[in-house]
Amino acid sequence: MPVVRMPGDLGVAITTGTQAEANELQASIDARHAFVQKYCQEQGWDSTNLSINQVLQIRQQEGWKNP
C-alpha cells in the first residue's frame, strides 16, 4: 500500500491507486506546501496561523490552483 507523506510529518495511507499516482499526489502536495510558504513569506504572514480570509486568498492564486 503506497503511503503519502504530508508536510509536518503527517502520514496518509492510500489504499487504492498505484505508486505512480501516489508519487504524483505527493509532488502536488509538496508543491502546494512550498507555494504557501513562499506566498506567506511575501505577504508577511505566519503560515501556521492563517485566518480564513488568508486561506481563501491563497487558494485563489495560480500557484495553488496549478502547483
Rosetta blueprint (number, residue, H / E / L):
1 M L
2 P L
3 V E
4 V E
5 R E
6 M E
7 P L
8 G L
9 D L
10 L E
11 G E
12 V E
13 A E
14 I L
15 T L
16 T L
17 G L
18 T L
19 Q H
20 A H
21 E H
22 A H
23 N H
24 E H
25 L H
26 Q H
27 A H
28 S H
29 I H
30 D H
31 A H
32 R H
33 H H
34 A H
35 F H
36 V H
37 Q H
38 K H
39 Y H
40 C H
41 Q H
42 E H
43 Q H
44 G L
45 W L
46 D L
47 S L
48 T L
49 N L
50 L L
51 S L
52 I H
53 N H
54 Q H
55 V H
56 L H
57 Q H
58 I H
59 R H
60 Q L
61 Q L
62 E H
63 G H
64 W H
65 K H
66 N L
67 P L
